[in-house]
Amino acid sequence: MEWHAILAPEFADELKECGRIYMYRFKPDYTFFARPIDEYPALCRQAAAIMLMIQNNLDPRVAQHPEELITYGGNGAVFQNWAQYLLTMQYLSIMEEDQTLHLYSGHPMGLFPSSKDAPRVVVTNGMMIPNHSKPEDWEKYNALGVTQYGQMTAGSFMYIGPQGIVHGTTITIMNAFRKILPENETPAGKIFLTAGLGGMSGAQPKAGNIVGCITICAEVNAQAARKRHEQGWVDELIENIDELIERVKKAQANEETVSIAFIGNVVAVWERMDEEELFIHVGSDQTSLHIPWTGGYYPVGLSYDESNQMIREEPEAFKKSVEVSLRRHATAINRHTSKGTYFFDYGNAFLLEASRAGADVMAQNNIDFRYPSYVQDILGPMCFDYGFGPFRWVCTSGSSKDLDKTDQIALDVLTALHAQAPEEIAGQLADNITWIRDAKKNKLVVGSQARILYADAEGRATIAEAFNQAIKRGEIGSVVLGRDHHDVSGTDSPYRRPPIFTMGVVSPQTWLSTMSSEIALEVLPGFLSITVVE
């Protein structure tokens, strides 16, 4: 009761000023980063590994809004407040190998008796389904601390920085160009136009460089753009649109591979490039349109600061500005696609919110969207239909030498599998061999010593067994294995990445029977499993 009198007014002020209760008085003053596993005060190694992954998610180099415990995607939360973080770390520090911690939207519900073979942590997040609740309800209960949106890997502690999406983005852009270019033509000098340089979308310029095209990524938040530039994920920063146009023309003439962050609104870029008759080969958008009214999408004509002020003071006026901007956005895209531009929805709800705003994005039947989702057109038929999806690992020693060794192990495994692979999956294996071979050169690590590639069930199991043997021989330290929902097991998200079966090799029945909402996290040796339901 003595704390209540102190905390109640303090938390009320936070709710009024921040729109949420973050309990900042409980935020530790130490630096957040993935420490080597042996530095964590834990009774079992599995718990120490989870502590490592949590701290990586909140590393300022990794997280989009670390002070708000947001890792990526605008609202992908690790916890709702700092008290939850402290309590969770305390539970993990005393957890034994026959106990399981249950977390409900960031709330640690306590340690429960289990067994050594049981999951060490069971997590649930976002237990409100948007199609059965209004956005206003979601915001209200999120602000009240009842539920949180854990995204794919924030609330499940498996985020590994932008690298986690670079690979999928690389595969997506690479195959987007393959769809439209003649067989003997490369992406050199070709334009990929998109938007967003936040947690996940920040991967786009790096992926474009790996593919070998000209990437233009618009970002209204100058701080986010500069952060990606400082980290080496984007080559150049340009704030003036006239300068941008001249730079793009030069890059085309020289067939450069270059990524450019334009600090401004992407709608203005689409419109200006139409006026200049600059042909955009591939276009998309990766702003956080699943939260369009709270900073996920910034309307053209308003600055970043003006938009944020309007969100606070005139939310209804801001909503109308977003709808007007989405209609302009779609109109500009339509002008380019009429000239041959290939545009796809990148799972960020662009087409859904544009349609709700009255934009011209519907097909002639007025049921389907006029543009495909990337899952429907690219990753579905090329990867997910064959069981290829994200396979991640983190070297818990924190040693780059361990990461180098695991890269080589994975390369050896994939090379051996490729030598005997059927034609249907030979291309997927070849792309991943190229990816892992060049991973170190491409400087993908931000935060923990982590790696990602796409693998099918055979590839995952074979690489994991090879890691186990290397650990047993003492060649590397323990490794966290993980995956996310971005694969055949979990991309059945309505509107954002719907499965389309008309052209795929997998029937709806097969897809649904293989769907799972679990993320497996394993530490070798001594298996750690986090079962996540979202």
Salt bridges, closest charged atoms under 4 A:
GLU10 OE1 - ARG25 NH2 2.93
ASP38 OD1 - ARG45 NH1 3.06
ASP59 OD2 - ARG61 NH2 2.61
GLU67 OE2 - LYS27 NZ 3.71
GLU97 OE1 - LYS116 NZ 3.91
GLU185 OE2 - LYS190 NZ 3.05
GLU236 OE1 - ARG247 NE 2.89
GLU239 OE2 - ARG226 NH2 3.20
ASP242 OD1 - ARG272 NH1 2.78
GLU256 OE1 - ARG247 NH2 2.79
GLU271 OE1 - ARG328 NH2 2.71
ASP274 OD2 - ARG335 NE 2.91
ASP274 OD1 - LYS339 NZ 2.43
GLU276 OE1 - LYS249 NZ 3.28
GLU276 OE2 - ARG272 NE 3.04
GLU277 OE1 - LYS339 NZ 3.81
ASP285 OD1 - HIS329 NE2 3.84
GLU353 OE2 - ARG356 NH1 2.94
ASP360 OD2 - ARG370 NH1 3.16
ASP377 OD2 - LYS179 NZ 3.87
ASP404 OD2 - LYS440 NZ 2.94
ASP407 OD2 - ARG451 NH2 2.93
ASP431 OD2 - ARG178 NH1 2.96
ASP438 OD1 - ARG437 NE 3.38
ASP438 OD1 - LYS441 NZ 3.97
GLU475 OE2 - ARG473 NE 2.74
ASP484 OD2 - ARG392 NH2 2.54
ASP487 OD2 - ARG460 NH2 3.45
ASP487 OD2 - ARG483 NH2 2.81
GLU534 OE1 - HIS485 NE2 3.79
